[in-house]
Amino acid sequence: MLFRSESQLTRRLRDALHRGLAHLQFGQVLLASIGSTAPFVGLFGTVWGIYHALIAISAAGSITIEKVAGPVGEALIMTAAGIAVAIPAVLAYNVFGKWVAASEAELEGFAHDLREMVLDQQRIG
């Protein structure tokens, strides 16, 4: 007899399913973290650039385009960089999440069919 009980077979199939899903989900936490934090890094860069623009204005004593353009341009680049990193990370997270969910459904169906087949063979044999 291959398995002593149905519950032992069910446990082993469930454990194998969880191991397979953990392997498929590897990296999704990193993608989610990047997607959620990158805009804030860009925002921090924006605040930093505007801060430097204000410092340059106060040091010069007058508002000129040269004192404002450089730091504000850097701020806008930081914002764009944060968004440019976040969007692909979120899209990849969603694509992989959908793929993992479809794989999970397929694996659960396979595990159920395999369990029934093994139990039928044990009943016959």
N, CA, C and O atoms as CSV, one atom per row, in Angstrom:
chain,resi,resn,atom,element,x,y,z
A,1,MET,N,N,0.843,-1.176,0.000
A,1,MET,CA,C,0.000,0.000,0.000
A,1,MET,C,C,0.889,1.240,0.000
A,1,MET,O,O,1.798,1.357,0.821
A,2,LEU,N,N,0.627,2.158,-0.914
A,2,LEU,CA,C,1.440,3.348,-1.073
A,2,LEU,C,C,1.228,4.345,0.069
A,2,LEU,O,O,2.200,4.873,0.611
A,3,PHE,N,N,-0.016,4.607,0.438
A,3,PHE,CA,C,-0.337,5.535,1.516
A,3,PHE,C,C,-1.195,4.810,2.546
A,3,PHE,O,O,-2.053,3.999,2.199
A,4,ARG,N,N,-0.950,5.115,3.817
A,4,ARG,CA,C,-1.696,4.447,4.888
A,4,ARG,C,C,-3.129,4.958,4.997
A,4,ARG,O,O,-4.027,4.227,5.415
A,5,SER,N,N,-3.334,6.225,4.616
A,5,SER,CA,C,-4.686,6.771,4.738
A,5,SER,C,C,-4.911,7.849,3.675
A,5,SER,O,O,-3.975,8.359,3.060
A,6,GLU,N,N,-6.171,8.166,3.491
A,6,GLU,CA,C,-6.518,9.231,2.553
A,6,GLU,C,C,-5.982,10.563,3.032
A,6,GLU,O,O,-5.552,11.387,2.226
A,7,SER,N,N,-6.003,10.782,4.332
A,7,SER,CA,C,-5.535,12.065,4.864
A,7,SER,C,C,-4.030,12.236,4.636
A,7,SER,O,O,-3.567,13.354,4.408
A,8,GLN,N,N,-3.271,11.158,4.692
A,8,GLN,CA,C,-1.836,11.246,4.429
A,8,GLN,C,C,-1.588,11.649,2.970
A,8,GLN,O,O,-0.740,12.493,2.683
A,9,LEU,N,N,-2.329,11.043,2.074
A,9,LEU,CA,C,-2.222,11.385,0.652
A,9,LEU,C,C,-2.610,12.846,0.430
A,9,LEU,O,O,-1.917,13.572,-0.283
A,10,THR,N,N,-3.701,13.271,1.031
A,10,THR,CA,C,-4.168,14.653,0.892
A,10,THR,C,C,-3.129,15.631,1.423
A,10,THR,O,O,-2.854,16.653,0.795
A,11,ARG,N,N,-2.553,15.317,2.582
A,11,ARG,CA,C,-1.518,16.178,3.168
A,11,ARG,C,C,-0.311,16.308,2.252
A,11,ARG,O,O,0.201,17.408,2.047
A,12,ARG,N,N,0.139,15.199,1.706
A,12,ARG,CA,C,1.317,15.241,0.825
A,12,ARG,C,C,1.037,16.029,-0.455
A,12,ARG,O,O,1.883,16.791,-0.924
A,13,LEU,N,N,-0.154,15.837,-1.011
A,13,LEU,CA,C,-0.503,16.605,-2.213
A,13,LEU,C,C,-0.602,18.099,-1.903
A,13,LEU,O,O,-0.147,18.928,-2.691
A,14,ARG,N,N,-1.198,18.443,-0.752
A,14,ARG,CA,C,-1.327,19.840,-0.360
A,14,ARG,C,C,0.052,20.465,-0.138
A,14,ARG,O,O,0.303,21.592,-0.565
A,15,ASP,N,N,0.947,19.726,0.534
A,15,ASP,CA,C,2.303,20.237,0.762
A,15,ASP,C,C,3.046,20.462,-0.547
A,15,ASP,O,O,3.731,21.472,-0.709
A,16,ALA,N,N,2.915,19.523,-1.483
A,16,ALA,CA,C,3.563,19.675,-2.786
A,16,ALA,C,C,2.985,20.874,-3.538
A,16,ALA,O,O,3.719,21.610,-4.199
A,17,LEU,N,N,1.683,21.066,-3.437
A,17,LEU,CA,C,1.035,22.205,-4.084
A,17,LEU,C,C,1.554,23.513,-3.503
A,17,LEU,O,O,1.861,24.443,-4.249
A,18,HIS,N,N,1.654,23.594,-2.185
A,18,HIS,CA,C,2.149,24.817,-1.544
A,18,HIS,C,C,3.599,25.101,-1.901
A,18,HIS,O,O,3.974,26.257,-2.099
A,19,ARG,N,N,4.414,24.065,-1.984
A,19,ARG,CA,C,5.815,24.263,-2.389
A,19,ARG,C,C,5.884,24.795,-3.821
A,19,ARG,O,O,6.653,25.710,-4.117
A,20,GLY,N,N,5.077,24.215,-4.698
A,20,GLY,CA,C,5.058,24.677,-6.091
A,20,GLY,C,C,4.592,26.116,-6.207
A,20,GLY,O,O,5.157,26.887,-6.983
A,21,LEU,N,N,3.570,26.491,-5.449
A,21,LEU,CA,C,3.067,27.861,-5.493
A,21,LEU,C,C,4.075,28.841,-4.912
A,21,LEU,O,O,4.233,29.946,-5.432
A,22,ALA,N,N,4.753,28.452,-3.845
A,22,ALA,CA,C,5.777,29.328,-3.272
A,22,ALA,C,C,6.882,29.588,-4.289
A,22,ALA,O,O,7.405,30.699,-4.377
A,23,HIS,N,N,7.231,28.571,-5.047
A,23,HIS,CA,C,8.251,28.729,-6.081
A,23,HIS,C,C,7.757,29.670,-7.186
A,23,HIS,O,O,8.523,30.499,-7.678
A,24,LEU,N,N,6.497,29.548,-7.574
A,24,LEU,CA,C,5.940,30.407,-8.613
A,24,LEU,C,C,5.816,31.866,-8.151
A,24,LEU,O,O,5.953,32.790,-8.953
A,25,GLN,N,N,5.557,32.062,-6.863
A,25,GLN,CA,C,5.341,33.406,-6.341
A,25,GLN,C,C,6.637,34.117,-5.976
A,25,GLN,O,O,6.610,35.268,-5.542
A,26,PHE,N,N,7.775,33.439,-6.149
A,26,PHE,CA,C,9.062,34.044,-5.824
A,26,PHE,C,C,9.238,35.340,-6.613
A,26,PHE,O,O,9.048,35.354,-7.829
A,27,GLY,N,N,9.584,36.382,-5.958
A,27,GLY,CA,C,9.834,37.658,-6.614
A,27,GLY,C,C,8.643,38.600,-6.647
A,27,GLY,O,O,8.811,39.792,-6.906
A,28,GLN,N,N,7.440,38.091,-6.391
A,28,GLN,CA,C,6.279,38.970,-6.424
A,28,GLN,C,C,6.307,40.002,-5.311
A,28,GLN,O,O,5.847,41.127,-5.503
A,29,VAL,N,N,6.835,39.643,-4.157
A,29,VAL,CA,C,6.932,40.601,-3.055
A,29,VAL,C,C,7.869,41.743,-3.445
A,29,VAL,O,O,7.599,42.906,-3.147
A,30,LEU,N,N,8.971,41.403,-4.112
A,30,LEU,CA,C,9.904,42.433,-4.561
A,30,LEU,C,C,9.241,43.367,-5.577
A,30,LEU,O,O,9.395,44.585,-5.493
A,31,LEU,N,N,8.508,42.802,-6.532
A,31,LEU,CA,C,7.816,43.634,-7.517
A,31,LEU,C,C,6.782,44.547,-6.849
A,31,LEU,O,O,6.659,45.719,-7.204
A,32,ALA,N,N,6.050,44.004,-5.888
A,32,ALA,CA,C,5.048,44.806,-5.182
A,32,ALA,C,C,5.712,45.928,-4.392
A,32,ALA,O,O,5.214,47.053,-4.360
A,33,SER,N,N,6.834,45.618,-3.758
A,33,SER,CA,C,7.548,46.636,-2.982
A,33,SER,C,C,8.084,47.743,-3.880
A,33,SER,O,O,7.976,48.924,-3.551
A,34,ILE,N,N,8.658,47.363,-5.004
A,34,ILE,CA,C,9.186,48.369,-5.941
A,34,ILE,C,C,8.048,49.220,-6.489
A,34,ILE,O,O,8.153,50.444,-6.556
A,35,GLY,N,N,6.968,48.565,-6.879
A,35,GLY,CA,C,5.833,49.293,-7.445
A,35,GLY,C,C,5.193,50.260,-6.474
A,35,GLY,O,O,4.684,51.305,-6.881
A,36,SER,N,N,5.213,49.924,-5.188
A,36,SER,CA,C,4.563,50.804,-4.219
A,36,SER,C,C,5.500,51.875,-3.660
A,36,SER,O,O,5.029,52.925,-3.224
A,37,THR,N,N,6.801,51.638,-3.662
A,37,THR,CA,C,7.716,52.623,-3.078
A,37,THR,C,C,8.373,53.547,-4.097
A,37,THR,O,O,8.762,54.660,-3.741
A,38,ALA,N,N,8.506,53.128,-5.340
A,38,ALA,CA,C,9.198,53.943,-6.343
A,38,ALA,C,C,8.576,55.336,-6.521
A,38,ALA,O,O,9.323,56.306,-6.645
A,39,PRO,N,N,7.255,55.476,-6.540
A,39,PRO,CA,C,6.710,56.839,-6.667
A,39,PRO,C,C,7.100,57.733,-5.488
A,39,PRO,O,O,7.270,58.941,-5.655
A,40,PHE,N,N,7.243,57.146,-4.301
A,40,PHE,CA,C,7.632,57.945,-3.143
A,40,PHE,C,C,9.100,58.356,-3.217
A,40,PHE,O,O,9.467,59.438,-2.759
A,41,VAL,N,N,9.929,57.505,-3.786
A,41,VAL,CA,C,11.324,57.881,-4.015
A,41,VAL,C,C,11.369,59.043,-5.009
A,41,VAL,O,O,12.120,59.999,-4.816
A,42,GLY,N,N,10.570,58.959,-6.064
A,42,GLY,CA,C,10.480,60.065,-7.012
A,42,GLY,C,C,9.962,61.336,-6.363
A,42,GLY,O,O,10.458,62.426,-6.646
A,43,LEU,N,N,8.972,61.206,-5.499
A,43,LEU,CA,C,8.442,62.368,-4.787
A,43,LEU,C,C,9.499,62.977,-3.875
A,43,LEU,O,O,9.609,64.199,-3.768
A,44,PHE,N,N,10.277,62.117,-3.218
A,44,PHE,CA,C,11.362,62.623,-2.375
A,44,PHE,C,C,12.360,63.417,-3.221
A,44,PHE,O,O,12.828,64.473,-2.795
A,45,GLY,N,N,12.686,62.922,-4.402
A,45,GLY,CA,C,13.569,63.642,-5.307
A,45,GLY,C,C,12.986,64.979,-5.726
A,45,GLY,O,O,13.711,65.963,-5.868
A,46,THR,N,N,11.683,65.014,-5.921
A,46,THR,CA,C,11.010,66.260,-6.282
A,46,THR,C,C,11.128,67.274,-5.152
A,46,THR,O,O,11.466,68.434,-5.387
A,47,VAL,N,N,10.856,66.846,-3.949
A,47,VAL,CA,C,10.956,67.739,-2.783
A,47,VAL,C,C,12.396,68.216,-2.619
A,47,VAL,O,O,12.639,69.389,-2.335
A,48,TRP,N,N,13.341,67.309,-2.798
A,48,TRP,CA,C,14.760,67.652,-2.676
A,48,TRP,C,C,15.151,68.709,-3.713
A,48,TRP,O,O,15.846,69.671,-3.385
A,49,GLY,N,N,14.710,68.535,-4.958
A,49,GLY,CA,C,15.020,69.501,-6.010
A,49,GLY,C,C,14.401,70.856,-5.752
A,49,GLY,O,O,15.052,71.878,-5.973
A,50,ILE,N,N,13.169,70.895,-5.294
A,50,ILE,CA,C,12.515,72.168,-4.996
A,50,ILE,C,C,13.185,72.841,-3.802
A,50,ILE,O,O,13.332,74.063,-3.773
A,51,TYR,N,N,13.585,72.051,-2.832
A,51,TYR,CA,C,14.319,72.587,-1.682
A,51,TYR,C,C,15.601,73.280,-2.147
A,51,TYR,O,O,15.919,74.382,-1.699
A,52,HIS,N,N,16.333,72.620,-3.051
A,52,HIS,CA,C,17.565,73.229,-3.563
A,52,HIS,C,C,17.268,74.486,-4.380
A,52,HIS,O,O,18.054,75.433,-4.354
A,53,ALA,N,N,16.174,74.511,-5.087
A,53,ALA,CA,C,15.787,75.712,-5.828
A,53,ALA,C,C,15.508,76.859,-4.870
A,53,ALA,O,O,15.918,77.991,-5.126
A,54,LEU,N,N,14.823,76.585,-3.780
A,54,LEU,CA,C,14.522,77.626,-2.800
A,54,LEU,C,C,15.790,78.117,-2.103
A,54,LEU,O,O,15.927,79.310,-1.829
A,55,ILE,N,N,16.716,77.198,-1.817
A,55,ILE,CA,C,17.994,77.588,-1.212
A,55,ILE,C,C,18.768,78.503,-2.163
A,55,ILE,O,O,19.338,79.510,-1.742
A,56,ALA,N,N,18.783,78.142,-3.458
A,56,ALA,CA,C,19.494,78.965,-4.447
A,56,ALA,C,C,18.858,80.345,-4.572
A,56,ALA,O,O,19.559,81.344,-4.730
A,57,ILE,N,N,17.546,80.399,-4.503
A,57,ILE,CA,C,16.851,81.691,-4.585
A,57,ILE,C,C,17.179,82.541,-3.366
A,57,ILE,O,O,17.446,83.736,-3.497
A,58,SER,N,N,17.162,81.934,-2.180
A,58,SER,CA,C,17.440,82.706,-0.968
A,58,SER,C,C,18.900,83.152,-0.924
A,58,SER,O,O,19.183,84.239,-0.420
A,59,ALA,N,N,19.822,82.360,-1.426
A,59,ALA,CA,C,21.233,82.736,-1.435
A,59,ALA,C,C,21.482,83.878,-2.418
A,59,ALA,O,O,22.295,84.763,-2.150
A,60,ALA,N,N,20.787,83.860,-3.549
A,60,ALA,CA,C,20.983,84.895,-4.562
A,60,ALA,C,C,20.252,86.178,-4.204
A,60,ALA,O,O,20.652,87.262,-4.628
A,61,GLY,N,N,19.199,86.063,-3.439
A,61,GLY,CA,C,18.422,87.240,-3.064
A,61,GLY,C,C,17.439,87.684,-4.123
A,61,GLY,O,O,16.668,88.618,-3.903
A,62,SER,N,N,17.456,87.038,-5.249
A,62,SER,CA,C,16.509,87.405,-6.298
A,62,SER,C,C,16.118,86.132,-7.059
A,62,SER,O,O,16.853,85.145,-7.090
A,63,ILE,N,N,14.941,86.197,-7.662
A,63,ILE,CA,C,14.453,85.046,-8.414
A,63,ILE,C,C,14.861,85.225,-9.872
A,63,ILE,O,O,14.454,86.166,-10.553
A,64,THR,N,N,15.691,84.268,-10.321
A,64,THR,CA,C,16.052,84.258,-11.742
A,64,THR,C,C,15.790,82.858,-12.270
A,64,THR,O,O,15.781,81.878,-11.525
A,65,ILE,N,N,15.584,82.796,-13.547
A,65,ILE,CA,C,15.273,81.503,-14.165
A,65,ILE,C,C,16.434,80.519,-14.004
A,65,ILE,O,O,16.216,79.312,-13.903
A,66,GLU,N,N,17.663,81.032,-13.981
A,66,GLU,CA,C,18.822,80.157,-13.839
A,66,GLU,C,C,18.856,79.474,-12.475
A,66,GLU,O,O,19.285,78.327,-12.353
A,67,LYS,N,N,18.397,80.196,-11.448
A,67,LYS,CA,C,18.413,79.643,-10.089
A,67,LYS,C,C,17.316,78.601,-9.882
A,67,LYS,O,O,17.437,77.725,-9.027
A,68,VAL,N,N,16.243,78.701,-10.671
A,68,VAL,CA,C,15.104,77.819,-10.487
A,68,VAL,C,C,15.123,76.652,-11.471
A,68,VAL,O,O,14.746,75.538,-11.107
A,69,ALA,N,N,15.549,76.884,-12.695
A,69,ALA,CA,C,15.414,75.892,-13.759
A,69,ALA,C,C,16.177,74.606,-13.472
A,69,ALA,O,O,15.624,73.521,-13.653
A,70,GLY,N,N,17.415,74.692,-13.035
A,70,GLY,CA,C,18.222,73.487,-12.799
A,70,GLY,C,C,17.622,72.571,-11.743
A,70,GLY,O,O,17.354,71.402,-12.022
A,71,PRO,N,N,17.403,73.096,-10.508
A,71,PRO,CA,C,16.842,72.226,-9.465
A,71,PRO,C,C,15.432,71.714,-9.766
A,71,PRO,O,O,15.113,70.571,-9.440
A,72,VAL,N,N,14.590,72.537,-10.379
A,72,VAL,CA,C,13.236,72.087,-10.712
A,72,VAL,C,C,13.291,71.040,-11.820
A,72,VAL,O,O,12.525,70.077,-11.806
A,73,GLY,N,N,14.200,71.227,-12.781
A,73,GLY,CA,C,14.381,70.210,-13.822
A,73,GLY,C,C,14.810,68.882,-13.229
A,73,GLY,O,O,14.309,67.831,-13.629
A,74,GLU,N,N,15.743,68.922,-12.266
A,74,GLU,CA,C,16.156,67.692,-11.579
A,74,GLU,C,C,14.987,67.065,-10.828
A,74,GLU,O,O,14.836,65.843,-10.803
A,75,ALA,N,N,14.167,67.909,-10.218
A,75,ALA,CA,C,13.002,67.406,-9.493
A,75,ALA,C,C,12.046,66.675,-10.425
A,75,ALA,O,O,11.519,65.617,-10.080
A,76,LEU,N,N,11.827,67.234,-11.588
A,76,LEU,CA,C,10.932,66.599,-12.552
A,76,LEU,C,C,11.518,65.284,-13.077
A,76,LEU,O,O,10.785,64.322,-13.309
A,77,ILE,N,N,12.824,65.248,-13.260
A,77,ILE,CA,C,13.466,64.009,-13.696
A,77,ILE,C,C,13.316,62.928,-12.633
A,77,ILE,O,O,13.072,61.767,-12.963
A,78,MET,N,N,13.458,63.292,-11.366
A,78,MET,CA,C,13.292,62.314,-10.282
A,78,MET,C,C,11.857,61.781,-10.236
A,78,MET,O,O,11.635,60.590,-10.016
A,79,THR,N,N,10.905,62.659,-10.443
A,79,THR,CA,C,9.511,62.221,-10.477
A,79,THR,C,C,9.285,61.245,-11.629
A,79,THR,O,O,8.670,60.193,-11.452
A,80,ALA,N,N,9.781,61.598,-12.791
A,80,ALA,CA,C,9.632,60.725,-13.956
A,80,ALA,C,C,10.334,59.392,-13.736
A,80,ALA,O,O,9.819,58.349,-14.140
A,81,ALA,N,N,11.501,59.411,-13.103
A,81,ALA,CA,C,12.227,58.164,-12.840
A,81,ALA,C,C,11.436,57.263,-11.893
A,81,ALA,O,O,11.361,56.054,-12.108
A,82,GLY,N,N,10.852,57.839,-10.857
A,82,GLY,CA,C,10.045,57.046,-9.932
A,82,GLY,C,C,8.862,56.393,-10.623
A,82,GLY,O,O,8.559,55.225,-10.377
A,83,ILE,N,N,8.197,57.140,-11.483
A,83,ILE,CA,C,7.052,56.601,-12.221
A,83,ILE,C,C,7.515,55.557,-13.239
A,83,ILE,O,O,6.859,54.534,-13.432
A,84,ALA,N,N,8.655,55.827,-13.889
A,84,ALA,CA,C,9.168,54.896,-14.896
A,84,ALA,C,C,9.557,53.552,-14.287
A,84,ALA,O,O,9.517,52.530,-14.973
A,85,VAL,N,N,9.926,53.540,-13.033
A,85,VAL,CA,C,10.258,52.287,-12.341
A,85,VAL,C,C,8.988,51.619,-11.820
A,85,VAL,O,O,8.854,50.398,-11.896
A,86,ALA,N,N,8.063,52.410,-11.296
A,86,ALA,CA,C,6.868,51.853,-10.657
A,86,ALA,C,C,5.925,51.185,-11.648
A,86,ALA,O,O,5.417,50.097,-11.376
A,87,ILE,N,N,5.686,51.805,-12.773
A,87,ILE,CA,C,4.689,51.283,-13.712
A,87,ILE,C,C,5.050,49.885,-14.226
A,87,ILE,O,O,4.202,48.994,-14.167
A,88,PRO,N,N,6.270,49.654,-14.727
A,88,PRO,CA,C,6.593,48.285,-15.164
A,88,PRO,C,C,6.545,47.268,-14.023
A,88,PRO,O,O,6.159,46.118,-14.234
A,89,ALA,N,N,6.936,47.688,-12.814
A,89,ALA,CA,C,6.900,46.756,-11.676
A,89,ALA,C,C,5.467,46.349,-11.357
A,89,ALA,O,O,5.196,45.174,-11.108
A,90,VAL,N,N,4.557,47.304,-11.363
A,90,VAL,CA,C,3.149,46.996,-11.072
A,90,VAL,C,C,2.545,46.139,-12.187
A,90,VAL,O,O,1.798,45.200,-11.912
A,91,LEU,N,N,2.862,46.456,-13.429
A,91,LEU,CA,C,2.355,45.647,-14.540
A,91,LEU,C,C,2.883,44.213,-14.459
A,91,LEU,O,O,2.125,43.261,-14.647
A,92,ALA,N,N,4.173,44.060,-14.182
A,92,ALA,CA,C,4.753,42.721,-14.058
A,92,ALA,C,C,4.127,41.967,-12.891
A,92,ALA,O,O,3.849,40.773,-13.001
A,93,TYR,N,N,3.905,42.656,-11.777
A,93,TYR,CA,C,3.266,42.023,-10.619
A,93,TYR,C,C,1.878,41.495,-10.997
A,93,TYR,O,O,1.521,40.369,-10.650
A,94,ASN,N,N,1.111,42.305,-11.701
A,94,ASN,CA,C,-0.239,41.890,-12.099
A,94,ASN,C,C,-0.214,40.720,-13.074
A,94,ASN,O,O,-1.013,39.793,-12.952
A,95,VAL,N,N,0.695,40.758,-14.035
A,95,VAL,CA,C,0.800,39.665,-15.004
A,95,VAL,C,C,1.192,38.368,-14.300
A,95,VAL,O,O,0.577,37.324,-14.520
A,96,PHE,N,N,2.220,38.439,-13.451
A,96,PHE,CA,C,2.658,37.238,-12.735
A,96,PHE,C,C,1.585,36.744,-11.768
A,96,PHE,O,O,1.419,35.537,-11.590
A,97,GLY,N,N,0.855,37.670,-11.141
A,97,GLY,CA,C,-0.219,37.270,-10.239
A,97,GLY,C,C,-1.311,36.502,-10.955
A,97,GLY,O,O,-1.820,35.505,-10.444
A,98,LYS,N,N,-1.665,36.968,-12.132
A,98,LYS,CA,C,-2.683,36.278,-12.932
A,98,LYS,C,C,-2.171,34.909,-13.370
A,98,LYS,O,O,-2.922,33.934,-13.357
A,99,TRP,N,N,-0.904,34.827,-13.756
A,99,TRP,CA,C,-0.296,33.565,-14.179
A,99,TRP,C,C,-0.228,32.569,-13.013
A,99,TRP,O,O,-0.507,31.383,-13.189
A,100,VAL,N,N,0.139,33.053,-11.837
A,100,VAL,CA,C,0.205,32.176,-10.659
A,100,VAL,C,C,-1.190,31.679,-10.287
A,100,VAL,O,O,-1.355,30.510,-9.937
A,101,ALA,N,N,-2.192,32.551,-10.359
A,101,ALA,CA,C,-3.561,32.139,-10.032
A,101,ALA,C,C,-4.058,31.065,-11.001
A,101,ALA,O,O,-4.704,30.102,-10.588
A,102,ALA,N,N,-3.756,31.232,-12.282
A,102,ALA,CA,C,-4.162,30.219,-13.259
A,102,ALA,C,C,-3.421,28.912,-13.026
A,102,ALA,O,O,-4.009,27.837,-13.138
A,103,SER,N,N,-2.147,28.994,-12.707
A,103,SER,CA,C,-1.360,27.787,-12.414
A,103,SER,C,C,-1.861,27.094,-11.160
A,103,SER,O,O,-1.898,25.865,-11.093
A,104,GLU,N,N,-2.245,27.885,-10.169
A,104,GLU,CA,C,-2.765,27.302,-8.922
A,104,GLU,C,C,-4.049,26.521,-9.188
A,104,GLU,O,O,-4.215,25.411,-8.683
A,105,ALA,N,N,-4.941,27.085,-9.966
A,105,ALA,CA,C,-6.190,26.389,-10.285
A,105,ALA,C,C,-5.904,25.094,-11.039
A,105,ALA,O,O,-6.526,24.065,-10.774
A,106,GLU,N,N,-4.967,25.149,-11.974
A,106,GLU,CA,C,-4.620,23.954,-12.740
A,106,GLU,C,C,-3.976,22.887,-11.846
A,106,GLU,O,O,-4.287,21.702,-11.965
A,107,LEU,N,N,-3.087,23.313,-10.960
A,107,LEU,CA,C,-2.429,22.361,-10.057
A,107,LEU,C,C,-3.411,21.746,-9.060
A,107,LEU,O,O,-3.308,20.563,-8.734
A,108,GLU,N,N,-4.358,22.545,-8.577
A,108,GLU,CA,C,-5.367,22.000,-7.661
A,108,GLU,C,C,-6.221,20.947,-8.358
A,108,GLU,O,O,-6.533,19.908,-7.775
A,109,GLY,N,N,-6.594,21.216,-9.595
A,109,GLY,CA,C,-7.360,20.224,-10.355
A,109,GLY,C,C,-6.560,18.955,-10.578
A,109,GLY,O,O,-7.086,17.848,-10.456
A,110,PHE,N,N,-5.284,19.120,-10.907
A,110,PHE,CA,C,-4.422,17.958,-11.101
A,110,PHE,C,C,-4.274,17.165,-9.813
A,110,PHE,O,O,-4.343,15.936,-9.830
A,111,ALA,N,N,-4.072,17.856,-8.693
A,111,ALA,CA,C,-3.914,17.174,-7.404
A,111,ALA,C,C,-5.188,16.403,-7.041
A,111,ALA,O,O,-5.123,15.284,-6.532
A,112,HIS,N,N,-6.334,17.008,-7.309
A,112,HIS,CA,C,-7.600,16.333,-7.020
A,112,HIS,C,C,-7.747,15.078,-7.881
A,112,HIS,O,O,-8.099,14.011,-7.377
A,113,ASP,N,N,-7.476,15.209,-9.178
A,113,ASP,CA,C,-7.579,14.056,-10.074
A,113,ASP,C,C,-6.584,12.964,-9.702
A,113,ASP,O,O,-6.917,11.779,-9.738
A,114,LEU,N,N,-5.375,13.352,-9.348
A,114,LEU,CA,C,-4.359,12.383,-8.960
A,114,LEU,C,C,-4.757,11.655,-7.679
A,114,LEU,O,O,-4.570,10.444,-7.560
A,115,ARG,N,N,-5.302,12.398,-6.730
A,115,ARG,CA,C,-5.749,11.787,-5.460
A,115,ARG,C,C,-6.824,10.738,-5.732
A,115,ARG,O,O,-6.770,9.626,-5.206
A,116,GLU,N,N,-7.789,11.105,-6.551
A,116,GLU,CA,C,-8.861,10.166,-6.857
A,116,GLU,C,C,-8.328,8.934,-7.588
A,116,GLU,O,O,-8.761,7.815,-7.312
A,117,MET,N,N,-7.408,9.128,-8.503
A,117,MET,CA,C,-6.838,8.011,-9.263
A,117,MET,C,C,-6.057,7.074,-8.339
A,117,MET,O,O,-6.188,5.855,-8.445
A,118,VAL,N,N,-5.247,7.630,-7.436
A,118,VAL,CA,C,-4.462,6.807,-6.507
A,118,VAL,C,C,-5.396,6.040,-5.569
A,118,VAL,O,O,-5.198,4.851,-5.319
A,119,LEU,N,N,-6.403,6.725,-5.060
A,119,LEU,CA,C,-7.330,6.051,-4.149
A,119,LEU,C,C,-8.106,4.964,-4.859
A,119,LEU,O,O,-8.350,3.906,-4.281
A,120,ASP,N,N,-8.501,5.201,-6.107
A,120,ASP,CA,C,-9.195,4.158,-6.873
A,120,ASP,C,C,-8.284,2.943,-7.079
A,120,ASP,O,O,-8.730,1.802,-6.964
A,121,GLN,N,N,-7.026,3.190,-7.380
A,121,GLN,CA,C,-6.057,2.089,-7.578
A,121,GLN,C,C,-5.843,1.317,-6.275
A,121,GLN,O,O,-5.691,0.096,-6.291
A,122,GLN,N,N,-5.833,2.027,-5.161
A,122,GLN,CA,C,-5.663,1.347,-3.880
A,122,GLN,C,C,-6.889,0.482,-3.558
A,122,GLN,O,O,-6.754,-0.615,-3.017
A,123,ARG,N,N,-8.072,0.979,-3.891
A,123,ARG,CA,C,-9.301,0.216,-3.626
A,123,ARG,C,C,-9.336,-1.048,-4.493
A,123,ARG,O,O,-9.748,-2.112,-4.033
A,124,ILE,N,N,-8.899,-0.921,-5.752
A,124,ILE,CA,C,-8.887,-2.060,-6.678
A,124,ILE,C,C,-7.823,-3.063,-6.266
A,124,ILE,O,O,-8.059,-4.270,-6.207
A,125,GLY,N,N,-6.622,-2.514,-5.979
A,125,GLY,CA,C,-5.477,-3.389,-5.684
A,125,GLY,C,C,-5.416,-3.687,-4.235
A,125,GLY,O,O,-4.523,-4.407,-3.790
